[in-house]
């Protein structure tokens, strides 16, 4: 019984211990871990791409919002005046501005 177990294990080892299998295993390990286009590098790049896509969506939303604001400001003089007063603290002549800060 002991001989059979040893011979089975030995046959399996001999089958997978030939030079082609060893070279193939070394190649697979090299490609997965150390190559310029390794699997680990691909995961990192894919993560970076996803982050950049998300950032792109955010910037596109901001661009659309700014375009909408620009159209509002260029289309209506009252809104332009309100924007200038609120954002840049502009005022008319003989007018005082009081800034109230809530704490």
C-alpha positions as CSV (number, residue, x, y, z in Angstrom):
1,X,0.0,0.0,0.0
2,X,2.8,2.4,0.9
3,X,4.6,1.5,-2.4
4,X,1.5,2.4,-4.4
5,X,1.1,5.8,-2.7
6,X,4.8,6.6,-3.3
7,X,4.7,5.4,-6.9
8,X,1.5,7.5,-7.6
9,X,3.1,10.6,-6.1
10,X,6.3,9.9,-7.8
11,X,4.6,9.5,-11.2
12,X,2.7,12.7,-10.8
13,X,5.8,14.6,-9.8
14,X,7.8,13.2,-12.7
15,X,5.0,14.1,-15.1
16,X,4.9,17.7,-13.9
17,X,8.6,18.1,-13.3
18,X,9.7,18.0,-16.9
19,X,11.5,20.9,-18.4
20,X,8.6,22.2,-20.4
21,X,6.3,22.3,-17.4
22,X,8.9,24.1,-15.3
23,X,9.6,26.7,-18.1
24,X,5.9,27.2,-18.5
25,X,5.4,27.7,-14.8
26,X,8.2,30.2,-14.6
27,X,6.9,32.0,-17.6
28,X,3.4,32.2,-16.1
29,X,4.8,33.5,-12.8
30,X,6.9,36.1,-14.7
31,X,3.9,37.3,-16.7
32,X,1.6,37.5,-13.7
33,X,4.0,39.2,-11.3
34,X,7.0,40.9,-13.0
35,X,6.2,41.7,-16.7
36,X,5.5,45.3,-17.8
37,X,1.9,44.2,-18.6
38,X,1.4,42.0,-15.6
39,X,-1.9,41.1,-14.2
40,X,-1.3,43.3,-11.1
41,X,-0.4,46.3,-13.4
42,X,-3.6,45.7,-15.4
43,X,-5.7,45.8,-12.2
44,X,-4.1,49.1,-11.1
45,X,-4.6,50.6,-14.6
46,X,-8.2,49.5,-14.7
47,X,-8.8,51.1,-11.3
48,X,-7.1,54.3,-12.5
49,X,-9.3,54.4,-15.6
50,X,-12.4,54.0,-13.6
51,X,-11.4,56.9,-11.3
52,X,-10.6,59.1,-14.3
53,X,-14.0,58.2,-15.9
54,X,-15.7,59.2,-12.6
55,X,-13.7,62.4,-12.5
56,X,-14.6,63.1,-16.1
57,X,-18.3,62.7,-15.4
58,X,-18.0,65.2,-12.5
59,X,-16.3,67.8,-14.6
60,X,-18.8,67.3,-17.4
61,X,-21.6,68.0,-14.9
62,X,-19.8,71.1,-13.7
63,X,-19.4,72.3,-17.3
64,X,-23.1,71.8,-18.0
65,X,-24.0,73.7,-14.8
66,X,-21.7,76.6,-15.7
67,X,-23.1,76.7,-19.3
68,X,-26.6,76.9,-17.8
69,X,-25.5,79.7,-15.5
70,X,-23.8,81.6,-18.3
71,X,-26.9,81.4,-20.5
72,X,-29.0,82.7,-17.6
73,X,-26.6,85.6,-16.9
74,X,-26.2,86.6,-20.5
75,X,-30.0,86.4,-21.2
76,X,-31.3,88.4,-18.3
77,X,-29.9,91.7,-17.1
78,X,-31.5,91.5,-13.6
79,X,-30.0,88.1,-13.0
80,X,-26.6,89.4,-14.1
81,X,-26.9,92.3,-11.7
82,X,-27.9,90.0,-8.9
83,X,-25.0,87.7,-9.6
84,X,-22.5,90.6,-9.6
85,X,-23.9,91.9,-6.3
86,X,-23.8,88.5,-4.6
87,X,-20.6,87.1,-5.9
88,X,-18.4,90.1,-6.4
89,X,-20.0,92.5,-3.9
90,X,-20.5,95.1,-6.7
91,X,-22.7,98.1,-5.9
92,X,-24.2,101.1,-7.5
93,X,-23.1,104.7,-6.8
94,X,-24.3,106.1,-3.5
95,X,-25.1,102.7,-2.2
96,X,-23.6,101.0,0.9
97,X,-23.2,97.2,1.3
98,X,-23.5,95.5,4.6
99,X,-22.2,92.0,5.0
100,X,-23.9,90.0,7.7
101,X,-22.2,86.8,8.8
102,X,-24.2,84.3,10.7
103,X,-22.3,82.4,13.3
